[in-house]
């Protein structure tokens, strides 16, 4: 059985903990490992952002990604895992983008982390994403409407 690509299998906030554990145990071992790593990376990134600047956290994530010897992960599968665990860990677009940077550091060189800004009537919106082969993590249908403010390659 391959990697699961539906959030419905994993993310059910109204289910009991026992039901969630049964669902999690039913996933293939590789999928469970990816979800655990994704959750751990986002939790660590979130904690690091509370005590260090974004630049330092991105630098540490880039170093960690270059140090780890991860297998190449399908981008859609990585998007799914990061979104599924962000729903559980309180992750944001920034934590997902930096965690993606860790995953992509060695297995997918050439990733670019971007923080963009967009002016909307009465407000300013910010969004962070990692671009790999022209695809955004986390998924952003309107990423082209954001003007890049900070870029790490």
C-alpha positions as CSV (number, residue, x, y, z in Angstrom):
1,X,0.0,0.0,0.0
2,X,1.4,3.4,-1.0
3,X,1.3,6.8,0.5
4,X,-2.2,8.0,1.3
5,X,-3.1,11.3,-0.4
6,X,-6.5,12.2,1.2
7,X,-6.7,14.4,4.2
8,X,-10.0,12.6,5.1
9,X,-8.1,9.5,6.2
10,X,-6.1,11.4,8.8
11,X,-7.8,14.7,9.8
12,X,-11.0,14.2,11.7
13,X,-11.2,16.7,14.5
14,X,-14.5,15.3,15.9
15,X,-13.3,11.7,16.2
16,X,-12.2,10.3,19.5
17,X,-8.5,9.8,20.2
18,X,-9.0,6.0,20.0
19,X,-10.5,6.3,16.6
20,X,-7.7,8.6,15.4
21,X,-5.1,6.2,16.7
22,X,-6.8,3.3,14.9
23,X,-6.8,5.3,11.7
24,X,-3.2,6.3,12.1
25,X,-2.1,2.7,12.8
26,X,-3.9,1.6,9.6
27,X,-1.7,3.9,7.5
28,X,1.3,2.4,5.8
29,X,4.6,2.6,7.8
30,X,6.2,5.0,5.4
31,X,3.2,7.3,5.7
32,X,3.2,7.2,9.5
33,X,6.9,8.1,9.5
34,X,6.3,11.0,7.1
35,X,3.5,12.3,9.3
36,X,5.6,12.0,12.5
37,X,8.6,13.8,10.9
38,X,6.3,16.5,9.5
39,X,4.7,17.1,12.9
40,X,8.0,17.1,14.7
41,X,9.6,19.5,12.2
42,X,6.6,21.9,12.4
43,X,6.6,21.8,16.2
44,X,10.3,22.5,16.4
45,X,10.1,25.3,13.8
46,X,7.2,26.9,15.7
47,X,9.2,26.8,18.9
48,X,12.3,28.2,17.2
49,X,10.4,31.1,15.7
50,X,9.4,32.1,19.3
51,X,13.0,32.6,20.3
52,X,14.9,33.4,17.1
53,X,14.6,35.5,13.9
54,X,13.1,34.0,10.8
55,X,16.4,34.3,9.1
56,X,18.2,32.2,11.7
57,X,15.4,29.6,11.7
58,X,15.6,29.3,7.9
59,X,19.4,29.0,8.1
60,X,19.1,26.3,10.6
61,X,16.4,24.5,8.6
62,X,18.6,24.7,5.5
63,X,21.6,23.3,7.4
64,X,19.4,20.5,8.8
65,X,18.0,19.7,5.4
66,X,21.4,19.5,3.9
67,X,22.6,17.3,6.8
68,X,19.7,14.8,6.7
69,X,19.8,12.0,4.1
70,X,16.1,11.9,3.3
71,X,14.7,10.0,0.3
72,X,13.1,12.1,-2.4
73,X,9.5,12.7,-1.5
74,X,6.7,13.3,-4.0
75,X,5.8,17.0,-3.7
76,X,2.0,16.3,-3.5
77,X,2.6,13.8,-0.7
78,X,4.8,16.3,1.1
79,X,2.0,18.9,0.7
80,X,-0.5,16.4,2.1
81,X,1.6,15.5,5.1
82,X,2.4,19.1,6.0
83,X,-1.2,20.2,5.7
84,X,-2.4,17.2,7.7
85,X,0.0,17.8,10.6
86,X,-0.4,21.6,10.5
87,X,-4.1,21.0,11.2
88,X,-3.0,19.2,14.4
89,X,0.0,21.2,15.5
90,X,-1.4,24.7,14.9
91,X,1.0,25.1,12.0
92,X,1.0,28.2,9.8
93,X,2.1,28.8,6.2
94,X,5.5,29.8,7.6
95,X,6.0,26.7,9.7
96,X,4.9,24.5,6.7
97,X,7.2,26.4,4.3
98,X,10.2,26.1,6.7
99,X,9.5,22.4,7.4
100,X,9.3,21.8,3.7
101,X,12.7,23.4,3.4
102,X,14.1,20.8,5.8
103,X,12.6,18.0,3.8
104,X,13.8,19.4,0.5
105,X,17.3,20.5,1.6
106,X,19.0,17.4,0.5
107,X,16.5,15.4,-1.6
108,X,15.3,18.3,-3.7
109,X,18.0,20.9,-4.1
110,X,16.9,24.1,-5.7
111,X,14.0,24.9,-3.4
112,X,13.3,28.6,-2.6
113,X,11.5,29.9,0.5
114,X,9.6,33.0,-0.1
115,X,7.6,35.4,2.1
116,X,5.3,37.6,0.1
117,X,3.0,40.5,0.8
118,X,-0.2,41.5,-0.9
119,X,-2.3,44.7,-0.3
120,X,-6.0,44.0,-0.1
121,X,-8.6,46.7,0.6
122,X,-8.2,47.7,4.2
123,X,-5.4,45.2,5.1
124,X,-2.1,43.8,4.2
125,X,-1.8,40.0,3.7
126,X,1.4,37.9,4.1
127,X,2.0,34.4,2.9
128,X,5.1,32.1,3.1
129,X,5.8,29.2,0.8
130,X,8.6,27.0,-0.5
131,X,8.8,26.7,-4.3
132,X,10.1,23.4,-5.7
133,X,10.1,22.8,-9.4
134,X,7.5,25.6,-9.8
135,X,5.1,24.1,-7.2
136,X,4.3,25.8,-3.8
137,X,4.3,24.2,-0.4
138,X,1.9,24.9,1.3
139,X,-0.5,25.0,-1.7
140,X,-1.3,28.6,-2.6
141,X,-3.7,29.1,-5.4
142,X,-3.1,32.9,-5.4
143,X,0.7,32.8,-4.7
144,X,1.3,34.9,-7.8
145,X,-0.7,37.7,-6.3
146,X,1.9,38.1,-3.5
147,X,4.9,40.3,-4.1
148,X,8.1,38.6,-2.8
149,X,9.3,40.4,0.2
150,X,12.0,38.0,1.4
151,X,13.6,35.2,-0.6
152,X,16.0,32.4,0.6
153,X,17.5,30.1,-2.1
